[in-house]
């Protein structure tokens, strides 16, 4: 008589491998008129979560004279993290000097809010990110959030969608030319942008000053990054912006980079921006869960066993357990019953494995976060006849049942009948982080 030996394990993967891609909607006109550069692209996660997503608006550099939205960095990484990345063009200063560029940025922000429902955006969570000239525009947009036009002395909000706010909730500024009034008299890039030569253009430079005292005091969180060997935009402009924000009671993180110039930027700095956005505008439930339980937002403790129960933190997130000692004794933390014909009890706990009582049919039942909520993790049910080498086979859910619990959770039961002659079979639910 042959015997079917069965074992069950839960595993996790924290390699950061992306399971999703992104889709793009390009060349959307954000302003009325015929200016060809007043367009933006929207890059979104795929599959698209059902809940609205926070937005990062990328503003390219290039001395306000060159550059393009196609230069947007880290699209795959940002969308995989549950954000929408919007990338915009703006009018070049050679054809339209200041304040045309900040007017375009604010018009793009208003467009995103006005069309939030169409593109599944969260209008309450919009951030800006720029480098060099783009950083200047990002910072200027951020510090003028909620500042009235009469205080500005300039009309920065003009054109379409004026019933919507152009305020932003976070800003990342790389290599920011935060003040232009002390540029060289013969600096053609600055004079073209300001629409006149210094010192005559000083009033315009003050209107474009990212730390103009008239603007500060209601600022969103900032990340200011500057290379210490930057000769095009000296690092004093980054530290001045940071110091002014802090002095005005704002939240700013300043990161000076030894040995780094204006360009090219080290690719390691782009993940720094994403980590900042995740800290101030958390998107995935995983990030919020980490914060709730006092874990690092960057996921460095996802594979750590916080208590004495032998369960890694990421698995506790996946199965609705608390990351502390004895989490299996919390209320409702018990093996899950098969979903068919059961109540909705048992809202946390490790998967349950056993026989259905129908011949050799086996059932693996577990709690799962719904894909539509963009949880930041994925589940995969696997089996193998060899525990040591783990020659993986995957159950694709064809023979499964799902019971919806609420907007975030569902219970799923995978059914499996081993073939004739199988001496043993091992199962696991692999949980991978995006």
N, C-alpha and C positions, 0 to 999 in steps of 0.2 A: 504494500500500500504506500503510495507516495504522499508526502506531506507538503503543504504550501506554507512556507515560513514567511512572515510578514514583519517588516519593521517600518517605522515612520520617523522621519527627521525633518527639522525645519532648518533652512540655511539662509544666509544672506550674502549679498554681494554689494560692496561699497566702492567698486572701481570707478563709479561715475560714468559708466557707459550709457550713452543716450539711446533711449528706446524710441524716441520720437524725432520727427523732422519739423520743418516749418513750411508754411505757405505764405505767399506774398501777394499783396495787392499794390500795384505800382502806379506812379504818376497821377495821384489823386490831387486835384486842384484845391488848395486850401484857402484861396483868396479870390475875390472877384477881379475881373479884368483879363488881360491877354498876356501878362508877363509869363514867359515860358518857364522861368525858374521858380515860380511859386507853386511847386508841387512837392509831394512827399510820398514815400512808400510805407506800407504797413506790413511788417513781418510777424506772423502769429504762430503759436505752437500747433502742431498737428499730431494727433487729433485735437480738436478745439475743445477746451473745457467748457462746461455749460455756465459756470460762474464768470462774471466779468473779471478781466485781468488788468493789473496795473501796467502802465505804459512808461517806457523810457524813450524820450525823444533825443536822437543823436543829431548834433549840429557840427558839420564839418569845419575844418580849419582851412587855411590858405590865404591869410592876410586880407580877408574879405574880398579878394580879387579873383581867386581860383578855388578849386575844390568841387566835390560832388557828393551827393548822398550815397552813391554806390560804394564809397569808402567806409561805410559803417562797419565797425568791427564786431566780432563775437556774436553774430546773428544766431548761430546754432546754439551756442551756450546760453544766451540770454533767453531765447524762446524755450529751450529745454527746461530752464528754471521757472517757467510759468509766466514770463513777462511778454508783453508785446513790445517789439522794437520798431519805432517809427523813425525814419531817416528823411531829413528834409533838405531841399535846396532853398537858397534865398538869393535875392538880387545882389549882384556884384556891385561893389562901391564905384567901379569905373563907369557905371551907368546910373546909379542911384546912391548917393552918399548917405551917411547917417542922417536920420534915424530909420532909413528904409529897412535895414537888416533886422533890427530889433522889432520893428513893426511886423515883419514877416514871421519871426519866431513866435510872437504873441498871437498872430493870426493862425499859425499852425496849431498852437495849443488850444485855441478856441475851437478850431475845426475838429480836433480830436474829441473834445467834450461834446460838441454839437452832434457828432456822429457816433457817440459811444455805443448806443444801442445797436447800430448797424454792424459794427465791427467787434462787439463783445468786449468793450473797454470799460474800465472802472474810472469814471470821471473824477472820483475823489482821490485818485492816486496816480498822478502824472509827475514824472521826474524829467530833468534835462541833464544832458551829458555832452560836453564838447571838449575839443582840443585846440589850443592856440586861439585863433580868431573865433572859432566855435565855442571855446571855453569862455571867452569874453561875453559872447552873446548869451550863453547859458547862465553865467553868473549874473548878468544884467537883468535877464528875465526873472531870475530867482529873487534878487533883492528888491525888485519892483513889484513883486507879488502883493497885491492889495494896496499899492500906493496910488493915490488919486492922481488924475492927470493935472489938476491944478498945482499939486505939489511938485510933479515932475517938471512942469514948465515945457514939456514936450508932449505931443500926442503920440503915444506908443501903441495904443489900441485903436486901430482904424480898420475900416473895411467890413468884411463879412462876420456874421455870428457874434455881434457885439453884445448880445444878451447873455453870453457865456463868459465865464471868468478865464483870464489868462494866467492865473496863479499856478504855481507848481509846488510840489510837496517835498522835493529833494533835488540836489544839484551836485554833480561831479564836474570839476574843472581841472583840466590838465594843461599846464604851461600857460597860465592865464595872463594876457596883457591887461591887467585890471585897471590901469590908469594910463592915459595917453598924453596927458598935458605936459609931461616933461620929456617927450620924444624930441629928437634932433629936429631943428628947423627944416632941414632938407630931407627929412624922412618922407619919401613920396608915398609909401604905403599908408602911413598914418594920415598924411594930408589929403590923400584921395578919399580915405574913409570919412574924415571929418568934413570934407568939402571945402577945405581952405588951409592955408599955412599957419603954423604956430609962429608967434604967440597970438595972432589975431583970432585963431580958432579956439582959444582957451574956453570960452563959454560952452562951446559944443563939446569939448573934451570933458568938461565937468558934467554935462548932461549924460555923457557916456561913461562916467566914472563908476565902476562897480562898487566902490565903497564911499560914494557920495553920502554924507551924513543925512541928507534928506530922504534917502532910500532905506536906510538900515533901521532895524528894530522889530521887524515882523518877518524874519527870514526863515526859510526852511533849513533843514540840516544840510551841511556842505561837506564834501570831501575835496580838499585842495591838494593837488599833487604837482610838484615842480622839480625839474632836474637842477642840481646845484652847479652844473657846468653849462647851463643854458646861456648862450651869449646873445641870442636873438631876442629872447624875453627873459631878462635876468630874474633870478629866483626871488629878489626882493619884492616883486609884484605878487608872487604867490603868498609870501609871508605877510605882506601888508594887507592883502585881502582877508586872510585868516585872522589876523590880529584885530582888524576892524570889526569883523563879524562877532568875535568873542567879546570885544569891548562893548558891543551893542546888545549883549545878552543872548547872542545866537549860539547855535551848536555847530562847531566846525572842527574837522580833523585835518591837520596839516601833515603831509608826508613829503619831506625833502629826500631827493634821490641822489646820493653821492655818485659822481662819475657819469651822470646822465645829462645829455644836452637837450636841445629843443626837439630834434628828430635824429634818427628814428627812435621810437619809444620801445622799451623792452616789452615783449608780449606779456610778461608777468604782471604788468600794471593793469591790463584789461580785466583779469580775474579779480583784482583788488576793487575795481569799480563795481563789479557784479556783487561781490561780498558786501560792499557798502549798501547797495540797493536792497539786498536781502535783509540787512540789519535794520534799515529805517522804513522800508516798505515791504515787509515779508509777504510773500505771495502764496507759496505752497503750504498746505496744512502742516507739512513736516517741519517747516521753519518756525511756524507759530507754536507747534507742539514742543519743539526744543526750548523755545523761550519760556513757555509755561512751566516747564520742569527744570529750569535752571541749567540747561545744557548749552554748549557753544552753538551759535547759529550756523557756523561754517561746517557742521557735521563731523568734526574731528573725533567726536565720541559716539558716533552712530554704532560702531562695532564693539563698544565697550560694554561690559556687564556691570551695571551700576550697583546692583544689589547682590544678594546671595542666592538667587534663584537660577543662575546660569543662563539667563536669557539676555541677548544683546539688545541695546536700546532700539535699534531700527526694527527688530522683530516685535518689540513691545508697541511701537507706533503702528505697525502693520496689523496687530491683533488687539488693539485697544487696551493695552496694559500700561500701568504706571511704571516709570523707570526708578523703582526703589526696591529695597529689600522686601522679599515676601510678596511680590506683586500678584502672585497667583492666588493669594488669599483675599484679594479685594472683592467687593460685592460683584456678583454676576460672573466672576472669573471661574468658569467651569467648562468642561468639555461641551461642545456645541452639539445639539441634537440634529438629526436630519431635518432639513427645512420643510419637507412636505408634511402638512397636517400638524405642525407644531405651533406653539405660541411664539411671541417675539422675545421671550426671555433669553438670557445668556448673551449679553451684549459685549462681552470681553472674554478672552481666554484663548489658549492654544488650540490648534486644529484637533479634530477628533477623527480617529481612524478605526474601522472595523468592518465586519461582514454585514451585508444586508439580510442574510438568511436565505437568499435565493441562490442555491448552488454555490459556485465559487465567486459570486459577485462581491466585490469590495466597494466600500464607500469612504471617501475622504471629504469631510465637511469642515469648512472654516469660514471665519468672518473676513470680509474683504472691503476695503475702502473703494468706493465707486470711482471708476475712471473719469466720469464726467466732472468730478470735483477737482481734478488735477492734483492728486495727492503727492506727486513727486516720487512715487514708487510704483513698481509693477510686480505682479505675482505670476509665477509659473509653476504648474504642477508637473513633476517629473517622476519617472520610475526607472529602476534598473534591476537586473538580476545579479549584479556583482557590486557589492558595497565598496570594495577596495578600489577598483578602477572606475567605477561609476560610468558605465557606458549608458549615457542618458537617452531616455525616450521621453517624449513630452505628450501629456494629455491636453488636447486643444480645447476641451470643453464641449465637444460635440455631444457627448453623453453626460450631460450635467443638468442640474436644476438650480435655479436662483430664486431666492426669496428677498425682496426689497424690504429693508427695515425702516429706513428714513432717508433723508436727502443725501446722507454721507455714507451709509453703510448698507451692505447686503450680505446675506449668507448664501454660500454656494456649496453644492454637493457634487463631487466628481465620482462617477461610477466607472468601475473597471472590472473586466472579467479576464483573468489570465488564461493564456492558451494552454492546451494539453501538454503535460510534461514539465511545466515550470516547477522547479523544486523550491524556489524562494523568490520573493519579490520585495524590493525596498521602494518606499515612496518618500518624496519630500516636496515641500512647498518652498520654492526659492523666491526670496524677496530681494529685488534689486532697486537700488537708488538711481534715479535719472542723473 
